Amino acid sequence: MPSDHRNATLSPPARMLRHALSVLLFLFAALAAQPLAAQAVAPRDDAVQAQAGAMVAAANPHATEAGVAMLEAGGSAIDAAIAAQLVLGLVEPQSSGIGGGAFLLHHDPDSGETQAYDGRETAPLAATADQFLTENGTPLGFWDAVPGGLSVGAPGVLRMLELAHANHGKLAWARLFEPAIALAESGFPVSPRLHALIARDRLLPKFPAAAAYFYTPAGNPLPVGTILRNPAYAETLRRIAAEGADAFYEGEIAADIVAAVQAASINPGRLTQADLAAYQAVVRAPLCRRYRAWRVCGMPPPTSGGVAVLQMLSLLEPHDLGAATPNDPRTLHLLAEAGKLAFADRNAFLADPDFVEIPVAQLLDPDYLNARAALIDPQRALSEAEPGLERRNGTWVQVEPPSTSHLSVVDAEGQAVSMTSSIENAFGSRLMVRGFLLNNQLTDFAFVPEVEGRPVANRVEPGKRPRSSMSPTLVFDSGGALEMAIGSPGGSRIIGYVVRAVTGVLDHGLSVQAAIDLPHAVNRNGPTDLESGTAAAGSKAALEALGHVVRETELTSGLHGIRVLPDGSLEGGADPRREGVALPASVQP
């Protein structure tokens, strides 16, 4: 987009109106969703739907507005995603940030090319397969392994964003940092969600840098509405804006990261400056497969999300989902059964493809999936599903807490970004350095390296990327044009959340917001989890009659999506369970 499109911005009154709208949506989300409590989700379809030539949907209004500002300054979808992510690391520090990693799908309609950017963290070269085992050989408890330095991998998000910007950016790199720097200096009000997460976290107060930032001098969690400033983060971003990602992976910032990891008072870690300097983001080929009249694309391993989402959709394809309502027990039963079969394969085979041979082509082979789909009985639930291919590896399922963040962007030229980013657990390792938190992504590895004499595919190895469930997704129509960008946080339940939203739009004809609002039903090859306090929970008895073991539980997704309508205008959706918004940008193609 040429620079003279900077004139295609909103007038000051219109800009003020849009900002007021985003603030109102933020307050509605914070008060209505209350994601930390088990209660019914308050749909907000009318509030979030919008039509425009460009749009950003992200997990916080400040981040959404930063992305919109880049679009209105003539920036690309990648530019908007970078600006939004840098703000998310400030206002939603529990979920993502420059101390973590990400997966990003980018589509360019001019070339027709879709690329998958892998910014997943890597294990230190000093990592060992037994590092999460106790002295007597038993696995550490998850919450014993999370805090401190041992769980920290080399962060990947900045290298990934820099690579994507080099390929698809239009604005200067430094320009993308301006909104986050300004907000870090002026401050932002602590949201109800951030306050509640600080208040319930038992590990955060044990780390002095984080405690000084998130708590009052008396040791109380910062109250809602407190203006929180982060000059250290602003200074870190200034360095990276001026010098590029090298300023993070080498020199003083890298030295401080390593010092915090190795000198952690709990679980000192093994990360070195050499590990940071050696980190590389990777461009991979996306995984794409037909689903009915559409083509769906996702991320390849080391995330399991792309394979599992595509498998679930293929397993559902023989069934007419649109013949029943989205919350009908018949619909929820089919979603659960597809989840069981997909997770059986996920747990057995998926890991970092640079370390483990992964049968991706076989797992997505149409004949294989047809045979797997035949195992689904509309009248009876499967017991625990077995993998469909010969097992070469041991299976060990690791805890994957529901943190993380997702954003979607479509620019005026039709370029699209679907990006999921994470520091893994809420507040990551709890180690804070120069205004940002470090990840605990190494706990996404299997703690047990071998089961029944077979190596676990997702075991810890030096330089390896831990398996993920992040599932940024792009959907294309029968002519190859972009129809939807969507994704979610939520640990291993991300896969089910994304499939639920995609089928809500494609099979049930819902708007992207209405599909995001749908109550969740997720099965990861175990109990069928129904979102408590919702219409899905009302199907508990019917599902139990089919043989499901049912749990009602809090299912806090964070779906953020954009759909391209037939007339070319855009429709945005933001998850009412969190505090994000979708906003249009005033630009011209």
C-alpha positions in Angstrom: 0.0 0.0 0.0 1.6 3.3 -1.0 2.4 5.9 1.7 -0.2 8.4 0.5 -2.9 6.1 1.9 -1.9 7.5 5.3 -4.4 10.2 4.5 -7.2 7.6 4.5 -7.5 7.7 8.3 -10.5 8.5 10.4 -11.3 12.1 11.2 -10.6 13.1 14.9 -14.3 12.8 15.9 -14.6 9.5 14.2 -11.4 8.3 15.9 -12.6 9.4 19.3 -15.9 7.5 18.6 -14.1 4.4 17.7 -11.8 4.6 20.8 -14.9 5.1 23.0 -16.5 2.1 21.3 -13.4 -0.1 22.1 -13.4 1.1 25.7 -17.1 0.2 26.1 -16.5 -3.2 24.5 -13.6 -3.7 26.9 -15.7 -2.9 29.9 -18.5 -5.1 28.7 -16.2 -8.0 28.2 -14.5 -7.5 31.6 -17.8 -7.3 33.5 -19.9 -9.8 31.5 -17.4 -12.6 30.8 -15.6 -12.8 34.2 -13.5 -15.6 32.7 -12.2 -16.8 36.1 -15.6 -17.7 37.4 -17.8 -20.5 36.1 -20.8 -18.8 34.7 -22.7 -18.5 31.4 -20.9 -16.6 28.6 -22.6 -13.4 27.6 -22.7 -13.3 23.8 -22.1 -9.9 22.3 -22.7 -10.6 18.6 -24.2 -7.2 17.8 -21.5 -5.3 19.8 -18.4 -6.8 18.0 -19.6 -7.4 14.4 -18.2 -4.8 12.0 -17.7 -4.3 8.3 -14.6 -2.7 6.8 -11.8 -3.1 4.3 -9.3 -3.9 7.0 -9.6 -5.2 10.5 -7.8 -6.3 13.6 -9.1 -8.7 16.3 -7.0 -9.1 19.4 -7.2 -9.9 23.1 -7.1 -6.4 24.4 -8.5 -3.0 23.1 -5.1 -1.3 23.4 -3.5 -4.0 21.2 -6.3 -3.9 18.7 -6.0 -0.1 18.4 -2.2 -0.4 18.0 -2.8 -2.8 15.1 -5.4 -0.6 13.5 -3.1 2.5 13.8 -0.5 0.6 11.7 -3.0 -0.3 9.0 -4.2 3.3 8.9 -0.6 4.5 8.6 -0.2 2.4 5.4 1.1 -0.8 7.1 0.5 -4.4 6.2 -1.2 -7.1 8.1 2.3 -8.2 9.5 3.0 -4.6 10.6 -0.3 -4.5 12.5 0.3 -7.9 14.0 3.7 -6.9 15.3 2.4 -3.7 16.9 -0.5 -5.5 18.5 1.7 -8.2 19.9 4.1 -5.8 21.4 1.2 -4.1 23.2 -0.2 -7.5 24.3 3.1 -8.2 26.0 2.5 -5.1 28.1 -1.3 -5.2 28.9 -1.7 -9.0 28.9 1.7 -10.1 30.3 0.2 -13.3 31.8 -0.4 -14.7 28.3 2.3 -13.7 25.8 5.2 -11.4 25.2 8.7 -11.0 23.9 9.9 -13.6 26.4 7.9 -16.3 24.7 7.2 -17.7 21.3 4.5 -17.9 18.6 3.2 -19.5 15.5 2.0 -17.3 12.6 0.2 -18.0 9.3 0.5 -15.4 6.6 -1.5 -15.3 3.3 -0.7 -13.1 0.3 -3.6 -13.0 -2.2 -1.4 -11.6 -5.0 1.0 -14.5 -5.0 -1.5 -17.0 -3.6 1.1 -18.1 -1.1 0.5 -19.1 2.4 3.5 -19.3 4.8 3.8 -20.8 8.2 6.2 -19.0 10.5 7.6 -21.0 13.5 8.8 -18.9 16.4 8.5 -21.7 19.0 11.1 -21.7 21.8 14.0 -24.1 21.8 15.5 -26.1 24.7 19.0 -25.1 25.8 21.9 -27.1 24.4 22.5 -28.2 28.0 19.0 -29.7 28.3 18.8 -33.4 29.2 15.9 -35.9 28.8 15.8 -36.4 32.5 15.8 -32.8 33.6 12.2 -32.9 34.9 12.7 -36.1 36.8 13.4 -36.3 40.5 16.4 -38.1 42.0 14.5 -41.3 42.2 13.4 -41.2 38.6 9.8 -40.0 39.0 8.5 -37.0 37.1 8.3 -33.7 38.9 4.9 -32.3 39.6 3.9 -29.8 37.0 3.7 -26.9 39.4 7.1 -27.9 40.9 8.7 -27.6 37.4 7.1 -24.4 36.2 8.6 -21.7 38.4 12.2 -20.5 37.9 14.8 -21.0 35.3 14.7 -24.7 34.4 11.5 -24.3 32.4 12.7 -21.4 30.3 13.4 -22.0 26.6 15.1 -19.6 24.2 12.3 -17.1 23.2 11.4 -17.1 19.6 8.7 -14.5 19.0 11.0 -11.5 18.1 13.1 -13.5 15.6 9.9 -14.7 14.0 8.3 -11.3 13.8 11.5 -9.8 12.4 11.7 -12.5 9.7 8.0 -12.0 8.8 8.5 -8.2 8.7 11.5 -8.6 6.4 9.3 -10.6 4.0 5.9 -8.7 4.3 6.3 -5.5 6.2 5.8 -2.1 4.8 6.3 0.3 7.6 9.8 0.8 9.2 10.5 -1.7 12.0 10.9 1.0 14.6 7.5 2.5 13.8 5.8 -0.7 14.9 7.2 -0.2 18.5 5.8 3.2 19.0 2.3 2.3 20.4 3.8 -0.1 23.0 6.5 2.2 24.1 4.1 5.1 24.5 1.6 3.0 26.5 4.3 1.5 28.7 5.4 5.0 29.6 2.0 6.6 30.1 0.5 3.5 31.8 -2.7 1.6 31.4 -5.4 0.6 33.9 -5.2 -2.9 35.5 -8.2 -4.8 34.1 -10.4 -7.0 36.2 -9.0 -10.1 34.5 -5.3 -9.1 35.1 -6.2 -8.3 38.7 -7.9 -11.6 39.3 -5.0 -13.6 37.8 -2.5 -11.7 39.9 -4.6 -12.3 43.0 -4.9 -16.0 42.6 -1.3 -16.7 41.6 0.7 -18.4 44.4 4.0 -18.4 42.6 4.3 -14.8 41.4 5.0 -13.3 44.9 8.0 -15.6 45.2 10.0 -13.7 42.6 11.1 -10.2 43.6 11.1 -8.5 40.2 7.6 -9.7 39.3 6.3 -9.1 42.8 7.5 -5.5 42.8 5.7 -4.9 39.5 2.4 -6.7 40.1 1.8 -6.0 43.8 1.5 -3.0 46.1 4.3 -2.3 48.6 2.1 -4.0 51.2 2.1 -7.2 49.0 -1.5 -6.9 47.8 -2.4 -7.5 44.1 -2.8 -4.2 42.2 -6.4 -3.1 42.4 -8.6 -2.9 39.3 -8.0 0.5 37.6 -4.5 1.1 39.0 -2.4 2.8 36.3 0.4 0.5 35.7 3.5 1.9 34.0 6.5 -0.2 32.7 9.4 2.1 31.9 11.8 -0.9 31.8 9.7 -2.5 29.0 9.7 0.8 27.1 13.5 1.0 27.3 13.8 -2.6 26.2 11.6 -2.0 23.2 13.5 1.2 22.3 16.7 -0.9 22.0 15.0 -3.5 19.9 13.3 -0.9 17.7 16.7 0.8 17.0 18.9 -2.2 16.7 16.6 -5.0 15.6 16.1 -8.4 17.2 19.9 -8.7 17.7 19.5 -6.3 20.6 17.5 -9.0 22.4 19.4 -12.1 21.4 22.9 -10.6 22.0 24.5 -8.2 24.3 23.1 -6.7 27.6 19.5 -7.9 27.3 20.6 -11.5 26.5 23.1 -11.4 29.4 20.3 -10.3 31.8 18.0 -13.0 30.6 20.6 -15.7 31.1 21.5 -14.3 34.6 17.9 -14.4 35.7 17.5 -18.0 34.4 20.8 -19.4 35.9 20.5 -17.5 39.2 16.8 -18.2 39.8 16.1 -18.8 43.5 13.8 -21.7 42.4 14.9 -24.3 39.8 18.0 -22.5 38.4 18.1 -23.1 34.6 20.5 -24.0 31.8 19.9 -21.3 29.2 23.1 -19.6 27.9 23.9 -16.6 25.8 25.0 -19.1 23.1 21.5 -20.6 23.1 20.0 -17.1 22.5 22.4 -16.1 19.8 21.9 -19.4 17.9 18.1 -19.1 17.9 16.5 -19.1 14.4 12.9 -18.7 13.4 11.7 -21.1 10.6 9.5 -20.7 7.6 7.6 -24.0 7.1 5.0 -25.1 4.5 1.5 -24.9 6.0 -0.7 -27.9 6.2 -3.8 -27.5 4.0 -6.7 -29.9 3.4 -10.2 -29.7 1.8 -13.2 -29.6 4.2 -16.4 -29.8 2.2 -16.3 -26.8 -0.2 -13.5 -25.0 1.6 -9.7 -25.3 2.0 -8.4 -25.1 5.6 -4.8 -24.3 6.4 -3.0 -24.7 9.7 0.5 -24.9 11.2 2.7 -27.9 10.8 4.6 -29.5 13.7 6.1 -28.8 16.2 2.6 -27.7 17.1 0.1 -30.5 17.0 -2.7 -27.9 16.2 -2.6 -28.0 12.4 -2.7 -31.8 12.1 -5.3 -32.3 14.8 -7.7 -29.6 13.5 -7.5 -31.0 10.0 -8.0 -34.5 11.3 -11.1 -33.5 13.3 -12.6 -31.7 10.4 -12.0 -34.7 8.1 -13.6 -37.0 10.7 -16.6 -34.8 10.8 -17.0 -34.5 7.1 -19.1 -37.6 6.6 -21.7 -36.2 8.9 -24.2 -33.4 8.2 -23.5 -31.1 11.1 -25.9 -28.5 9.8 -28.8 -30.9 10.2 -28.8 -30.3 13.9 -28.3 -27.1 15.9 -24.8 -26.3 17.2 -25.8 -27.2 20.8 -27.7 -30.3 20.0 -26.3 -33.4 21.8 -25.9 -35.0 18.4 -23.5 -32.2 17.3 -21.6 -32.3 20.6 -21.3 -36.1 20.4 -19.7 -35.9 17.0 -17.3 -33.2 18.0 -16.2 -35.2 21.1 -15.7 -38.4 19.1 -13.6 -36.6 16.5 -11.5 -35.1 19.3 -10.9 -38.6 20.8 -9.5 -40.0 17.6 -7.4 -36.9 16.7 -5.9 -36.7 20.2 -5.0 -40.4 20.2 -2.8 -39.8 17.1 -1.6 -36.4 18.5 -0.3 -37.9 21.7 1.5 -40.7 20.1 3.2 -39.1 17.1 3.5 -35.3 17.1 6.6 -33.5 18.2 9.5 -31.4 16.7 10.0 -32.7 13.1 13.7 -31.8 13.3 14.1 -34.5 15.9 11.4 -37.1 15.4 10.1 -38.7 12.2 6.4 -37.7 12.1 4.0 -39.4 9.8 2.1 -36.3 8.8 1.3 -37.4 5.3 -0.2 -40.7 6.7 -2.1 -38.9 9.4 -3.8 -36.7 6.8 -4.2 -39.3 4.1 -7.8 -39.4 2.9 -8.0 -43.2 3.0 -6.6 -43.3 6.5 -9.0 -40.6 7.7 -12.0 -42.3 6.1 -11.1 -45.5 8.0 -10.8 -43.5 11.2 -14.1 -41.8 10.6 -15.9 -45.1 10.2 -15.1 -45.7 13.9 -17.5 -42.9 14.9 -20.9 -44.3 15.8 -23.6 -41.5 16.0 -25.4 -43.6 18.6 -22.6 -44.6 20.9 -19.4 -43.1 22.4 -16.1 -44.6 21.9 -14.1 -45.6 24.9 -10.5 -44.3 24.9 -9.3 -44.2 21.3 -6.1 -45.9 20.2 -3.7 -44.4 17.6 -4.5 -45.5 14.1 -0.9 -46.1 13.0 1.8 -48.4 14.4 3.2 -46.9 17.5 7.0 -46.2 17.3 7.1 -44.0 20.4 5.8 -44.1 23.9 2.8 -41.9 24.8 3.0 -39.5 27.8 0.5 -36.7 28.0 1.8 -33.5 29.5 -0.2 -30.8 31.2 -0.8 -27.7 29.0 -2.4 -24.9 30.9 -4.9 -22.5 29.2 -2.8 -19.4 28.9 -1.7 -17.9 25.5 -3.2 -15.2 23.2 -4.4 -15.0 19.6 -4.8 -12.2 17.1 -6.2 -12.0 13.5 -5.5 -9.3 11.0 -6.7 -8.6 7.4 -5.3 -5.6 5.6 -6.8 -3.6 2.7 -4.9 -5.6 0.1 -6.3 -8.9 1.5 -3.1 -10.0 3.2 -4.0 -12.0 6.3 -2.3 -13.0 9.6 -3.5 -15.6 12.1 -1.1 -15.7 15.0 -1.1 -17.5 18.3 1.6 -16.5 20.9 2.4 -17.7 24.4 4.6 -17.7 27.4 2.9 -21.0 28.3 1.5 -20.8 31.8 -0.1 -17.6 33.2 2.9 -15.4 33.9 5.3 -18.0 32.5 8.2 -19.0 34.7 7.5 -15.9 36.8 11.0 -14.6 36.0 10.8 -10.9 35.0 13.7 -9.3 33.1 13.8 -5.7 31.9 10.0 -5.3 32.1 8.9 -8.6 30.5 8.3 -12.1 31.7 10.2 -15.2 30.6 8.4 -18.3 29.3 8.1 -21.7 30.9 7.6 -23.5 27.6 10.0 -26.4 28.4 7.2 -27.8 30.6 5.4 -28.5 27.3 7.9 -31.4 26.8 7.1 -34.8 28.2 8.7 -35.1 31.6 9.2 -38.9 31.2 11.6 -39.6 28.3 10.7 -43.3 27.8 7.5 -45.4 28.3 7.4 -49.2 28.0 10.9 -49.2 26.5 10.0 -46.7 23.7 11.2 -43.1 23.6 8.5 -40.5 23.9 8.4 -38.4 20.8 8.0 -35.1 22.8 10.9 -35.9 25.2 13.4 -33.2 26.1 16.4 -32.9 23.8 19.0 -30.1 23.3 17.8 -27.5 20.8 14.4 -29.1 20.4 11.1 -27.3 20.2 8.4 -28.6 22.6 5.1 -29.7 21.1 2.3 -27.2 21.2 -1.4 -27.1 20.6 -1.5 -23.6 19.1 -3.7 -23.7 16.0 -3.7 -20.5 14.0 -6.0 -21.2 11.1 -6.9 -19.8 7.7 -10.0 -20.8 5.7 -10.3 -20.3 1.9 -13.4 -20.6 -0.3 -13.8 -22.9 -3.3 -12.2 -20.3 -5.5 -9.1 -19.9 -3.3 -10.0 -16.6 -1.8 -9.6 -16.0 2.0 -12.8 -16.5 4.0 -11.6 -16.6 7.6 -8.7 -16.1 9.9 -9.1 -17.5 13.4 -7.4 -19.1 16.4 -7.4 -19.3 20.2 -5.5 -19.7 23.4 -6.5 -22.5 25.8 -3.8 -25.1 26.2 -4.5 -28.4 24.5 -8.2 -27.5 24.3 -7.2 -24.9 21.6 -7.8 -27.6 19.0 -11.4 -28.2 20.0 -12.1 -24.5 20.4 -10.9 -23.8 16.8 -12.9 -26.7 15.3 -16.0 -25.6 17.2 -15.7 -22.1 15.8 -14.8 -23.2 12.2 -17.8 -25.6 12.0 -20.0 -23.0 13.6 -19.4 -20.7 10.6 -19.0 -23.3 7.8 -21.6 -25.9 8.8 -24.1 -23.9 10.9 -24.0 -20.6 8.9 -23.2 -18.5 11.9 -21.4 -15.1 11.9 -17.8 -15.4 13.2 -18.9 -13.7 16.4 -21.8 -16.0 17.0 -19.5 -19.0 16.3 -17.0 -17.7 18.8 -19.9 -17.2 21.4 -20.9 -20.9 21.1 -20.5 -22.8 24.4 -17.6 -25.3 24.3 -17.6 -29.1 24.2 -14.1 -30.6 24.0 -12.8 -34.1 24.3 -9.0 -34.9 24.4 -9.4 -38.6 24.4 -10.8 -38.8 27.9 -13.8 -37.2 29.5 -16.0 -34.9 27.5 -15.7 -31.4 28.9 -18.8 -29.1 28.7 -18.6 -25.4 29.4 -20.3 -24.9 32.7 -23.3 -22.6 32.9 -24.1 -22.8 29.2 -26.4 -24.6 26.8 -23.7 -27.2 26.1 -23.9 -28.2 29.8 -27.6 -28.8 29.3 -26.7 -31.8 27.1 -24.9 -33.6 29.9 -27.5 -36.3 30.5 -28.0 -36.9 26.8 -24.3 -37.4 26.2 -24.0 -39.7 29.3 -26.7 -41.8 27.8 -24.5 -42.2 24.7 -21.7 -43.4 26.9 -19.7 -40.2 27.5 -18.0 -39.5 30.8 -19.0 -35.8 31.2 -17.4 -33.0 33.2 -18.8 -29.5 33.5 -15.9 -27.1 33.8 -14.7 -23.6 33.0 -13.5 -23.5 29.4 -11.9 -20.1 28.9 -11.1 -19.8 25.2 -9.8 -16.6 23.6 -11.0 -16.9 20.0 -10.4 -13.9 17.8 -11.4 -14.1 14.2 -12.1 -12.2 11.0 -14.3 -13.3 8.2 -14.4 -12.0 4.6 -18.0 -11.7 3.5 -19.2 -12.3 -0.1 -19.1 -8.5 -0.9 -15.5 -8.3 0.3 -16.3 -6.5 3.5 -15.1 -7.9 6.8 -16.8 -9.2 9.9 -14.9 -9.5 13.2 -15.3 -11.5 16.3 -13.8 -11.4 19.8 -14.3 -13.9 22.6 -16.6 -12.6 25.3 -14.7 -14.9 27.8 -11.8 -12.5 27.6 -11.4 -8.7 27.1 -10.5 -8.3 23.4 -12.3 -6.5 20.6 -12.4 -6.5 16.8 -12.1 -3.1 15.2 -12.1 -1.9 11.6 -9.4 0.3 10.0 -10.3 3.1 7.7 -8.1 2.4 4.7 -8.4 2.1 0.9 -6.9 -0.8 -1.2 
